[in-house]
Amino acid sequence: MTTPPVGIIMGSQSDWATMREAAVLLDELGVGYESRIVSAHRTPDRLWDYGKTAVERGLQVIIAGAGGAAHLPGMMASKTRVPVIGVPVQTRALSGVDSLYSIVQMPKGYPVATMAIGSAGAANAALMAAGILALQDAKLAKRLDDWRAALSASIPQEPSDD
Ligand code: RP5
């Protein structure tokens, strides 16, 4: 089975409601992806194996979402040079600020491109991944340009009372 260019990974099944937003966007843009539950705390060996094999499998971008003590994106970035885009999942206890802080403040040398908290972050992660892939894929670049133009065109000039 061929590996798709994007890997969407998340710490828990409970993250899927958020991370599905990334999958929806990638579907819209015609970008292939796989989705996996890979927990830094509950399945550390799975995390290590995923990171260790990412390059040889042909993954080009990894979107990693986690909440709370959200170590998954950073640990993945420490294990592979495949670019990691981090999505802080919104939490009940601390509204996702815990997730954001756990992901964003990486030490020099192991970057994670950190998105906004929650579903906007997941959607933007997909757009960021598509933008990276579009550098080498003219057809995808056109689809992404069209998607952006359609979004722009959908914004009304004036506010409505409805
Ligand atoms: C993190 O803990 C996951 O990324 C998830 O956001 C959070 C809660 O996980 P569950 O208890 O819902 O499985 O590892």
Backbone and ligand atoms as CSV (ligand in chain L), in Angstrom:
chain,resi,resn,atom,element,x,y,z
A,1,MET,N,N,0.842,-1.199,0.000
A,1,MET,CA,C,0.000,0.000,0.000
A,1,MET,C,C,0.878,1.250,0.000
A,2,THR,N,N,0.583,2.214,-0.892
A,2,THR,CA,C,1.407,3.418,-0.925
A,2,THR,C,C,1.047,4.357,0.226
A,3,THR,N,N,2.073,5.032,0.718
A,3,THR,CA,C,1.863,5.975,1.817
A,3,THR,C,C,1.378,7.298,1.254
A,4,PRO,N,N,0.338,7.874,1.820
A,4,PRO,CA,C,-0.104,9.195,1.374
A,4,PRO,C,C,0.893,10.256,1.850
A,5,PRO,N,N,0.822,11.471,1.282
A,5,PRO,CA,C,1.792,12.495,1.681
A,5,PRO,C,C,1.607,13.026,3.094
A,6,VAL,N,N,0.381,12.984,3.606
A,6,VAL,CA,C,0.114,13.600,4.914
A,6,VAL,C,C,-0.296,12.548,5.937
A,7,GLY,N,N,0.273,12.641,7.110
A,7,GLY,CA,C,-0.161,11.828,8.232
A,7,GLY,C,C,-0.872,12.704,9.245
A,8,ILE,N,N,-2.115,12.360,9.560
A,8,ILE,CA,C,-2.832,13.053,10.641
A,8,ILE,C,C,-2.782,12.142,11.853
A,9,ILE,N,N,-2.126,12.602,12.898
A,9,ILE,CA,C,-2.048,11.784,14.106
A,9,ILE,C,C,-2.640,12.568,15.276
A,10,MET,N,N,-3.156,11.815,16.258
A,10,MET,CA,C,-3.789,12.468,17.409
A,10,MET,C,C,-3.622,11.600,18.629
A,11,GLY,N,N,-3.686,12.246,19.794
A,11,GLY,CA,C,-3.413,11.535,21.023
A,11,GLY,C,C,-4.510,10.604,21.483
A,12,SER,N,N,-5.731,10.844,21.012
A,12,SER,CA,C,-6.866,10.067,21.515
A,12,SER,C,C,-8.003,10.077,20.502
A,13,GLN,N,N,-8.858,9.074,20.622
A,13,GLN,CA,C,-10.102,9.078,19.839
A,13,GLN,C,C,-10.875,10.384,20.059
A,14,SER,N,N,-10.793,10.908,21.294
A,14,SER,CA,C,-11.561,12.125,21.606
A,14,SER,C,C,-11.061,13.343,20.829
A,15,ASP,N,N,-9.874,13.263,20.258
A,15,ASP,CA,C,-9.339,14.364,19.440
A,15,ASP,C,C,-9.897,14.355,18.019
A,16,TRP,N,N,-10.512,13.256,17.625
A,16,TRP,CA,C,-10.916,13.115,16.220
A,16,TRP,C,C,-11.967,14.155,15.806
A,17,ALA,N,N,-12.856,14.519,16.752
A,17,ALA,CA,C,-13.875,15.522,16.421
A,17,ALA,C,C,-13.219,16.812,15.943
A,18,THR,N,N,-12.067,17.135,16.505
A,18,THR,CA,C,-11.305,18.319,16.082
A,18,THR,C,C,-10.480,18.014,14.837
A,19,MET,N,N,-9.759,16.907,14.872
A,19,MET,CA,C,-8.815,16.609,13.800
A,19,MET,C,C,-9.506,16.235,12.489
A,20,ARG,N,N,-10.794,15.848,12.609
A,20,ARG,CA,C,-11.573,15.553,11.400
A,20,ARG,C,C,-11.637,16.775,10.483
A,21,GLU,N,N,-11.571,17.970,11.087
A,21,GLU,CA,C,-11.596,19.211,10.291
A,21,GLU,C,C,-10.418,19.248,9.315
A,22,ALA,N,N,-9.291,18.733,9.743
A,22,ALA,CA,C,-8.128,18.671,8.844
A,22,ALA,C,C,-8.392,17.674,7.719
A,23,ALA,N,N,-8.985,16.550,8.080
A,23,ALA,CA,C,-9.272,15.508,7.077
A,23,ALA,C,C,-10.268,16.024,6.039
A,24,VAL,N,N,-11.281,16.745,6.507
A,24,VAL,CA,C,-12.298,17.298,5.588
A,24,VAL,C,C,-11.648,18.241,4.578
A,25,LEU,N,N,-10.773,19.110,5.079
A,25,LEU,CA,C,-10.097,20.061,4.190
A,25,LEU,C,C,-9.190,19.354,3.185
A,26,LEU,N,N,-8.464,18.338,3.655
A,26,LEU,CA,C,-7.577,17.607,2.739
A,26,LEU,C,C,-8.389,16.881,1.675
A,27,ASP,N,N,-9.559,16.352,2.080
A,27,ASP,CA,C,-10.455,15.730,1.087
A,27,ASP,C,C,-10.878,16.760,0.047
A,28,GLU,N,N,-11.273,17.943,0.510
A,28,GLU,CA,C,-11.712,19.003,-0.413
A,28,GLU,C,C,-10.621,19.370,-1.405
A,29,LEU,N,N,-9.386,19.341,-0.929
A,29,LEU,CA,C,-8.266,19.759,-1.780
A,29,LEU,C,C,-7.648,18.602,-2.559
A,30,GLY,N,N,-8.180,17.399,-2.339
A,30,GLY,CA,C,-7.652,16.249,-3.070
A,30,GLY,C,C,-6.253,15.849,-2.640
A,31,VAL,N,N,-5.978,16.001,-1.345
A,31,VAL,CA,C,-4.669,15.606,-0.809
A,31,VAL,C,C,-4.837,14.298,-0.028
A,32,GLY,N,N,-4.006,13.332,-0.318
A,32,GLY,CA,C,-4.088,12.039,0.367
A,32,GLY,C,C,-3.549,12.115,1.787
A,33,TYR,N,N,-4.171,11.353,2.677
A,33,TYR,CA,C,-3.718,11.337,4.072
A,33,TYR,C,C,-4.079,10.007,4.723
A,34,GLU,N,N,-3.402,9.732,5.831
A,34,GLU,CA,C,-3.792,8.631,6.699
A,34,GLU,C,C,-4.088,9.236,8.066
A,35,SER,N,N,-4.913,8.594,8.849
A,35,SER,CA,C,-5.193,9.106,10.201
A,35,SER,C,C,-4.966,7.983,11.213
A,36,ARG,N,N,-4.254,8.340,12.290
A,36,ARG,CA,C,-3.871,7.348,13.294
A,36,ARG,C,C,-3.972,7.926,14.703
A,37,ILE,N,N,-4.326,7.083,15.659
A,37,ILE,CA,C,-4.219,7.470,17.065
A,37,ILE,C,C,-2.840,7.050,17.545
A,38,VAL,N,N,-2.068,8.046,17.956
A,38,VAL,CA,C,-0.681,7.824,18.389
A,38,VAL,C,C,-0.487,8.664,19.654
A,39,SER,N,N,-0.539,8.046,20.801
A,39,SER,CA,C,-0.472,8.819,22.040
A,39,SER,C,C,0.943,8.831,22.608
A,40,ALA,N,N,1.410,10.030,22.947
A,40,ALA,CA,C,2.753,10.145,23.541
A,40,ALA,C,C,2.832,9.409,24.872
A,41,HIS,N,N,1.727,9.378,25.594
A,41,HIS,CA,C,1.757,8.797,26.933
A,41,HIS,C,C,1.248,7.354,26.980
A,42,ARG,N,N,0.176,7.103,26.184
A,42,ARG,CA,C,-0.445,5.779,26.274
A,42,ARG,C,C,0.155,4.777,25.300
A,43,THR,N,N,0.693,5.259,24.190
A,43,THR,CA,C,1.303,4.344,23.201
A,43,THR,C,C,2.655,4.911,22.746
A,44,PRO,N,N,3.598,5.080,23.661
A,44,PRO,CA,C,4.878,5.698,23.283
A,44,PRO,C,C,5.638,4.904,22.228
A,45,ASP,N,N,5.535,3.581,22.248
A,45,ASP,CA,C,6.248,2.779,21.244
A,45,ASP,C,C,5.675,3.024,19.847
A,46,ARG,N,N,4.357,3.207,19.786
A,46,ARG,CA,C,3.717,3.505,18.495
A,46,ARG,C,C,4.208,4.864,17.969
A,47,LEU,N,N,4.323,5.822,18.886
A,47,LEU,CA,C,4.842,7.144,18.511
A,47,LEU,C,C,6.251,7.015,17.942
A,48,TRP,N,N,7.080,6.274,18.652
A,48,TRP,CA,C,8.485,6.134,18.235
A,48,TRP,C,C,8.576,5.465,16.857
A,49,ASP,N,N,7.787,4.440,16.687
A,49,ASP,CA,C,7.817,3.706,15.418
A,49,ASP,C,C,7.308,4.584,14.271
A,50,TYR,N,N,6.252,5.346,14.535
A,50,TYR,CA,C,5.698,6.217,13.496
A,50,TYR,C,C,6.747,7.255,13.073
A,51,GLY,N,N,7.408,7.851,14.064
A,51,GLY,CA,C,8.427,8.855,13.765
A,51,GLY,C,C,9.652,8.262,13.088
A,52,LYS,N,N,10.046,7.076,13.545
A,52,LYS,CA,C,11.247,6.419,13.010
A,52,LYS,C,C,11.084,6.041,11.540
A,53,THR,N,N,9.881,5.699,11.140
A,53,THR,CA,C,9.647,5.209,9.780
A,53,THR,C,C,9.045,6.270,8.846
A,54,ALA,N,N,8.807,7.475,9.369
A,54,ALA,CA,C,8.078,8.491,8.585
A,54,ALA,C,C,8.785,8.822,7.264
A,55,VAL,N,N,10.093,9.030,7.314
A,55,VAL,CA,C,10.833,9.398,6.102
A,55,VAL,C,C,10.836,8.250,5.104
A,56,GLU,N,N,11.183,7.074,5.570
A,56,GLU,CA,C,11.272,5.925,4.632
A,56,GLU,C,C,9.916,5.544,4.058
A,57,ARG,N,N,8.860,5.798,4.821
A,57,ARG,CA,C,7.518,5.510,4.307
A,57,ARG,C,C,7.068,6.541,3.277
A,58,GLY,N,N,7.703,7.721,3.278
A,58,GLY,CA,C,7.369,8.732,2.274
A,58,GLY,C,C,6.403,9.803,2.744
A,59,LEU,N,N,6.145,9.859,4.055
A,59,LEU,CA,C,5.321,10.956,4.565
A,59,LEU,C,C,6.039,12.281,4.329
A,60,GLN,N,N,5.282,13.304,3.932
A,60,GLN,CA,C,5.896,14.602,3.639
A,60,GLN,C,C,5.528,15.671,4.664
A,61,VAL,N,N,4.398,15.525,5.290
A,61,VAL,CA,C,3.971,16.437,6.359
A,61,VAL,C,C,3.197,15.611,7.388
A,62,ILE,N,N,3.431,15.929,8.658
A,62,ILE,CA,C,2.655,15.289,9.731
A,62,ILE,C,C,1.854,16.363,10.458
A,63,ILE,N,N,0.556,16.157,10.562
A,63,ILE,CA,C,-0.312,17.023,11.361
A,63,ILE,C,C,-0.584,16.277,12.657
A,64,ALA,N,N,-0.197,16.893,13.778
A,64,ALA,CA,C,-0.313,16.201,15.064
A,64,ALA,C,C,-1.177,17.021,16.015
A,65,GLY,N,N,-2.276,16.431,16.465
A,65,GLY,CA,C,-3.165,17.121,17.385
A,65,GLY,C,C,-3.204,16.419,18.724
A,66,ALA,N,N,-3.191,17.214,19.793
A,66,ALA,CA,C,-3.293,16.636,21.133
A,66,ALA,C,C,-3.790,17.704,22.097
A,67,GLY,N,N,-4.307,17.233,23.239
A,67,GLY,CA,C,-4.841,18.169,24.221
A,67,GLY,C,C,-4.235,17.953,25.589
A,68,GLY,N,N,-4.325,18.959,26.423
A,68,GLY,CA,C,-3.797,18.874,27.788
A,68,GLY,C,C,-2.276,18.908,27.773
A,69,ALA,N,N,-1.671,17.899,28.404
A,69,ALA,CA,C,-0.206,17.771,28.359
A,69,ALA,C,C,0.142,17.231,26.974
A,70,ALA,N,N,0.117,18.134,25.997
A,70,ALA,CA,C,0.095,17.735,24.577
A,70,ALA,C,C,1.512,17.535,24.046
A,71,HIS,N,N,2.108,16.414,24.396
A,71,HIS,CA,C,3.513,16.171,24.042
A,71,HIS,C,C,3.698,15.524,22.678
A,72,LEU,N,N,2.604,15.079,22.068
A,72,LEU,CA,C,2.727,14.335,20.812
A,72,LEU,C,C,3.428,15.113,19.688
A,73,PRO,N,N,3.005,16.345,19.379
A,73,PRO,CA,C,3.664,17.034,18.255
A,73,PRO,C,C,5.167,17.231,18.484
A,74,GLY,N,N,5.536,17.662,19.679
A,74,GLY,CA,C,6.949,17.912,19.964
A,74,GLY,C,C,7.779,16.648,19.956
A,75,MET,N,N,7.245,15.576,20.522
A,75,MET,CA,C,7.988,14.314,20.513
A,75,MET,C,C,8.142,13.791,19.090
A,76,MET,N,N,7.093,13.976,18.284
A,76,MET,CA,C,7.187,13.529,16.888
A,76,MET,C,C,8.259,14.345,16.158
A,77,ALA,N,N,8.279,15.660,16.430
A,77,ALA,CA,C,9.285,16.520,15.789
A,77,ALA,C,C,10.696,16.135,16.225
A,78,SER,N,N,10.820,15.579,17.424
A,78,SER,CA,C,12.156,15.170,17.881
A,78,SER,C,C,12.602,13.878,17.214
A,79,LYS,N,N,11.645,13.132,16.659
A,79,LYS,CA,C,11.964,11.807,16.119
A,79,LYS,C,C,12.118,11.796,14.601
A,80,THR,N,N,11.543,12.821,13.906
A,80,THR,CA,C,11.636,12.825,12.445
A,80,THR,C,C,11.831,14.235,11.920
A,81,ARG,N,N,12.526,14.332,10.792
A,81,ARG,CA,C,12.675,15.646,10.171
A,81,ARG,C,C,11.495,15.992,9.282
A,82,VAL,N,N,10.577,15.094,9.084
A,82,VAL,CA,C,9.341,15.431,8.361
A,82,VAL,C,C,8.675,16.578,9.117
A,83,PRO,N,N,8.297,17.669,8.412
A,83,PRO,CA,C,7.707,18.811,9.110
A,83,PRO,C,C,6.457,18.418,9.896
A,84,VAL,N,N,6.400,18.894,11.139
A,84,VAL,CA,C,5.256,18.605,12.015
A,84,VAL,C,C,4.457,19.888,12.245
A,85,ILE,N,N,3.168,19.810,11.972
A,85,ILE,CA,C,2.253,20.918,12.246
A,85,ILE,C,C,1.419,20.521,13.459
A,86,GLY,N,N,1.486,21.320,14.507
A,86,GLY,CA,C,0.812,20.970,15.754
A,86,GLY,C,C,-0.541,21.645,15.896
A,87,VAL,N,N,-1.507,20.877,16.359
A,87,VAL,CA,C,-2.851,21.419,16.603
A,87,VAL,C,C,-3.189,21.253,18.088
A,88,PRO,N,N,-3.313,22.373,18.822
A,88,PRO,CA,C,-3.720,22.282,20.225
A,88,PRO,C,C,-5.222,22.012,20.317
A,89,VAL,N,N,-5.577,20.868,20.864
A,89,VAL,CA,C,-6.993,20.516,20.996
A,89,VAL,C,C,-7.567,21.238,22.221
A,90,GLN,N,N,-8.790,21.762,22.049
A,90,GLN,CA,C,-9.427,22.486,23.146
A,90,GLN,C,C,-9.776,21.529,24.285
A,91,THR,N,N,-9.464,21.922,25.502
A,91,THR,CA,C,-9.740,21.072,26.665
A,91,THR,C,C,-10.804,21.717,27.543
A,92,ARG,N,N,-11.472,20.867,28.357
A,92,ARG,CA,C,-12.495,21.407,29.264
A,92,ARG,C,C,-11.835,22.172,30.406
A,93,ALA,N,N,-10.769,21.607,30.950
A,93,ALA,CA,C,-10.184,22.176,32.165
A,93,ALA,C,C,-9.588,23.564,31.932
A,94,LEU,N,N,-8.826,23.705,30.843
A,94,LEU,CA,C,-8.075,24.956,30.647
A,94,LEU,C,C,-8.293,25.548,29.254
A,95,SER,N,N,-9.367,25.125,28.588
A,95,SER,CA,C,-9.788,25.709,27.299
A,95,SER,C,C,-8.775,25.549,26.168
A,96,GLY,N,N,-7.797,24.714,26.355
A,96,GLY,CA,C,-6.827,24.484,25.282
A,96,GLY,C,C,-5.569,25.330,25.395
A,97,VAL,N,N,-5.552,26.250,26.370
A,97,VAL,CA,C,-4.323,27.033,26.578
A,97,VAL,C,C,-3.207,26.098,27.053
A,98,ASP,N,N,-3.589,25.101,27.840
A,98,ASP,CA,C,-2.616,24.075,28.257
A,98,ASP,C,C,-2.016,23.362,27.045
A,99,SER,N,N,-2.900,22.992,26.098
A,99,SER,CA,C,-2.442,22.301,24.881
A,99,SER,C,C,-1.508,23.216,24.075
A,100,LEU,N,N,-1.949,24.474,23.920
A,100,LEU,CA,C,-1.155,25.434,23.138
A,100,LEU,C,C,0.243,25.596,23.730
A,101,TYR,N,N,0.304,25.819,25.017
A,101,TYR,CA,C,1.609,26.027,25.651
A,101,TYR,C,C,2.474,24.767,25.589
A,102,SER,N,N,1.817,23.609,25.649
A,102,SER,CA,C,2.582,22.357,25.577
A,102,SER,C,C,3.193,22.148,24.200
A,103,ILE,N,N,2.576,22.743,23.177
A,103,ILE,CA,C,3.028,22.495,21.809
A,103,ILE,C,C,3.954,23.598,21.288
A,104,VAL,N,N,3.656,24.845,21.651
A,104,VAL,CA,C,4.287,25.959,20.937
A,104,VAL,C,C,5.728,26.233,21.356
A,105,GLN,N,N,6.058,25.982,22.608
A,105,GLN,CA,C,7.325,26.507,23.121
A,105,GLN,C,C,8.445,25.470,23.006
A,106,MET,N,N,8.745,25.101,21.762
A,106,MET,CA,C,9.765,24.074,21.539
A,106,MET,C,C,11.171,24.655,21.679
A,107,PRO,N,N,12.122,23.833,22.106
A,107,PRO,CA,C,13.505,24.311,22.165
A,107,PRO,C,C,14.092,24.431,20.759
A,108,LYS,N,N,15.070,25.295,20.623
A,108,LYS,CA,C,15.759,25.474,19.344
A,108,LYS,C,C,16.238,24.132,18.808
A,109,GLY,N,N,15.938,23.896,17.530
A,109,GLY,CA,C,16.413,22.663,16.891
A,109,GLY,C,C,15.307,21.709,16.491
A,110,TYR,N,N,14.159,21.792,17.177
A,110,TYR,CA,C,13.070,20.843,16.917
A,110,TYR,C,C,11.745,21.585,16.799
A,111,PRO,N,N,11.535,22.224,15.627
A,111,PRO,CA,C,10.354,23.088,15.493
A,111,PRO,C,C,9.057,22.312,15.308
A,112,VAL,N,N,7.985,22.893,15.839
A,112,VAL,CA,C,6.619,22.461,15.526
A,112,VAL,C,C,5.876,23.710,15.058
A,113,ALA,N,N,5.296,23.662,13.867
A,113,ALA,CA,C,4.513,24.787,13.347
A,113,ALA,C,C,3.155,24.745,14.039
A,114,THR,N,N,2.959,25.613,15.016
A,114,THR,CA,C,1.793,25.506,15.901
A,114,THR,C,C,0.622,26.351,15.392
A,115,MET,N,N,-0.514,25.717,15.300
A,115,MET,CA,C,-1.729,26.370,14.811
A,115,MET,C,C,-2.559,26.904,15.984
A,116,ALA,N,N,-3.709,27.493,15.638
A,116,ALA,CA,C,-4.640,27.989,16.653
A,116,ALA,C,C,-5.279,26.819,17.407
A,117,ILE,N,N,-5.852,27.117,18.566
A,117,ILE,CA,C,-6.555,26.099,19.362
A,117,ILE,C,C,-7.839,25.666,18.652
A,118,GLY,N,N,-8.060,24.361,18.592
A,118,GLY,CA,C,-9.347,23.830,18.166
A,118,GLY,C,C,-9.517,23.645,16.667
A,119,SER,N,N,-10.779,23.665,16.232
A,119,SER,CA,C,-11.087,23.265,14.856
A,119,SER,C,C,-10.497,24.205,13.810
A,120,ALA,N,N,-10.417,25.510,14.120
A,120,ALA,CA,C,-9.777,26.432,13.161
A,120,ALA,C,C,-8.318,26.030,12.967
A,121,GLY,N,N,-7.678,25.629,14.054
A,121,GLY,CA,C,-6.292,25.186,13.961
A,121,GLY,C,C,-6.155,23.923,13.131
A,122,ALA,N,N,-7.098,23.002,13.301
A,122,ALA,CA,C,-7.046,21.748,12.529
A,122,ALA,C,C,-7.236,22.031,11.038
A,123,ALA,N,N,-8.198,22.883,10.712
A,123,ALA,CA,C,-8.429,23.236,9.305
A,123,ALA,C,C,-7.204,23.959,8.734
A,124,ASN,N,N,-6.662,24.880,9.507
A,124,ASN,CA,C,-5.487,25.607,9.021
A,124,ASN,C,C,-4.269,24.693,8.873
A,125,ALA,N,N,-4.191,23.683,9.708
A,125,ALA,CA,C,-3.087,22.720,9.567
A,125,ALA,C,C,-3.154,22.040,8.203
A,126,ALA,N,N,-4.370,21.701,7.787
A,126,ALA,CA,C,-4.530,21.070,6.469
A,126,ALA,C,C,-4.147,22.040,5.352
A,127,LEU,N,N,-4.551,23.298,5.507
A,127,LEU,CA,C,-4.205,24.294,4.482
A,127,LEU,C,C,-2.696,24.536,4.444
A,128,MET,N,N,-2.074,24.533,5.615
A,128,MET,CA,C,-0.620,24.686,5.683
A,128,MET,C,C,0.078,23.499,5.012
A,129,ALA,N,N,-0.409,22.310,5.298
A,129,ALA,CA,C,0.170,21.105,4.676
A,129,ALA,C,C,-0.003,21.169,3.165
A,130,ALA,N,N,-1.173,21.592,2.716
A,130,ALA,CA,C,-1.416,21.693,1.270
A,130,ALA,C,C,-0.492,22.733,0.645
A,131,GLY,N,N,-0.276,23.835,1.352
A,131,GLY,CA,C,0.627,24.869,0.846
A,131,GLY,C,C,2.054,24.360,0.684
A,132,ILE,N,N,2.485,23.546,1.635
A,132,ILE,CA,C,3.838,22.966,1.551
A,132,ILE,C,C,3.919,22.019,0.353
A,133,LEU,N,N,2.937,21.152,0.230
A,133,LEU,CA,C,2.940,20.182,-0.883
A,133,LEU,C,C,2.783,20.882,-2.231
A,134,ALA,N,N,2.052,21.999,-2.242
A,134,ALA,CA,C,1.796,22.729,-3.493
A,134,ALA,C,C,3.077,23.332,-4.084
A,135,LEU,N,N,4.100,23.490,-3.263
A,135,LEU,CA,C,5.379,24.010,-3.779
A,135,LEU,C,C,5.939,23.098,-4.871
A,136,GLN,N,N,5.602,21.806,-4.791
A,136,GLN,CA,C,6.114,20.827,-5.759
A,136,GLN,C,C,5.001,20.210,-6.609
A,137,ASP,N,N,3.810,20.793,-6.563
A,137,ASP,CA,C,2.669,20.166,-7.224
A,137,ASP,C,C,1.772,21.276,-7.799
A,138,ALA,N,N,1.941,21.567,-9.075
A,138,ALA,CA,C,1.238,22.696,-9.702
A,138,ALA,C,C,-0.284,22.506,-9.689
A,139,LYS,N,N,-0.741,21.262,-9.848
A,139,LYS,CA,C,-2.202,21.042,-9.860
A,139,LYS,C,C,-2.799,21.310,-8.476
A,140,LEU,N,N,-2.105,20.877,-7.462
A,140,LEU,CA,C,-2.571,21.164,-6.105
A,140,LEU,C,C,-2.509,22.669,-5.836
A,141,ALA,N,N,-1.472,23.323,-6.317
A,141,ALA,CA,C,-1.354,24.782,-6.143
A,141,ALA,C,C,-2.573,25.487,-6.731
A,142,LYS,N,N,-3.009,25.038,-7.898
A,142,LYS,CA,C,-4.189,25.636,-8.540
A,142,LYS,C,C,-5.440,25.382,-7.686
A,143,ARG,N,N,-5.589,24.151,-7.181
A,143,ARG,CA,C,-6.758,23.859,-6.342
A,143,ARG,C,C,-6.756,24.702,-5.067
A,144,LEU,N,N,-5.578,24.890,-4.504
A,144,LEU,CA,C,-5.479,25.687,-3.280
A,144,LEU,C,C,-5.776,27.160,-3.577
A,145,ASP,N,N,-5.247,27.662,-4.671
A,145,ASP,CA,C,-5.546,29.053,-5.065
A,145,ASP,C,C,-7.047,29.236,-5.266
A,146,ASP,N,N,-7.679,28.272,-5.940
A,146,ASP,CA,C,-9.133,28.350,-6.187
A,146,ASP,C,C,-9.903,28.322,-4.869
A,147,TRP,N,N,-9.460,27.445,-3.958
A,147,TRP,CA,C,-10.137,27.337,-2.652
A,147,TRP,C,C,-10.058,28.670,-1.916
A,148,ARG,N,N,-8.893,29.287,-1.935
A,148,ARG,CA,C,-8.702,30.564,-1.243
A,148,ARG,C,C,-9.534,31.672,-1.895
A,149,ALA,N,N,-9.582,31.659,-3.208
A,149,ALA,CA,C,-10.363,32.684,-3.920
A,149,ALA,C,C,-11.858,32.522,-3.623
A,150,ALA,N,N,-12.331,31.269,-3.560
A,150,ALA,CA,C,-13.744,31.023,-3.266
A,150,ALA,C,C,-14.095,31.493,-1.856
A,151,LEU,N,N,-13.208,31.256,-0.917
A,151,LEU,CA,C,-13.458,31.721,0.456
A,151,LEU,C,C,-13.541,33.246,0.479
A,152,SER,N,N,-12.596,33.863,-0.201
A,152,SER,CA,C,-12.575,35.333,-0.248
A,152,SER,C,C,-13.860,35.876,-0.882
A,153,ALA,N,N,-14.287,35.240,-1.977
A,153,ALA,CA,C,-15.486,35.697,-2.694
A,153,ALA,C,C,-16.757,35.492,-1.869
A,154,SER,N,N,-16.707,34.583,-0.888
A,154,SER,CA,C,-17.907,34.301,-0.082
A,154,SER,C,C,-18.124,35.348,1.019
A,155,ILE,N,N,-17.180,36.222,1.214
A,155,ILE,CA,C,-17.293,37.220,2.286
A,155,ILE,C,C,-18.056,38.434,1.761
A,156,PRO,N,N,-19.235,38.751,2.364
A,156,PRO,CA,C,-20.017,39.887,1.841
A,156,PRO,C,C,-19.323,41.237,2.090
A,157,GLN,N,N,-19.699,42.185,1.243
A,157,GLN,CA,C,-19.141,43.526,1.388
A,157,GLN,C,C,-19.705,44.228,2.623
A,158,GLU,N,N,-21.002,43.961,2.883
A,158,GLU,CA,C,-21.678,44.679,3.961
A,158,GLU,C,C,-22.264,43.685,4.974
A,159,PRO,N,N,-22.368,44.077,6.229
A,159,PRO,CA,C,-22.994,43.200,7.223
A,159,PRO,C,C,-24.501,43.131,7.004
A,160,SER,N,N,-25.093,42.038,7.464
A,160,SER,CA,C,-26.533,41.841,7.297
A,160,SER,C,C,-27.198,41.707,8.658
A,161,ASP,N,N,-28.482,42.085,8.760
A,161,ASP,CA,C,-29.220,41.951,10.023
A,161,ASP,C,C,-29.780,40.543,10.205
A,162,ASP,N,N,-29.749,39.711,9.148
A,162,ASP,CA,C,-30.341,38.364,9.214
A,162,ASP,C,C,-29.484,37.432,10.070
L,1,RP5,C1,C,-4.432,13.748,25.316
L,1,RP5,O1,O,-5.322,13.731,26.365
L,1,RP5,C2,C,-5.248,13.567,24.082
L,1,RP5,O2,O,-4.634,14.215,23.011
L,1,RP5,C3,C,-6.585,14.176,24.433
L,1,RP5,O3,O,-6.724,15.483,23.889
L,1,RP5,C4,C,-6.563,14.240,25.946
L,1,RP5,C5,C,-7.688,13.488,26.572
L,1,RP5,O4,O,-7.707,12.173,26.108
L,1,RP5,P1,P,-8.887,11.186,26.492
L,1,RP5,O5,O,-8.846,11.062,27.987
L,1,RP5,O6,O,-10.162,11.822,26.014
L,1,RP5,O7,O,-8.592,9.898,25.787
L,1,RP5,O8,O,-3.489,12.732,25.409
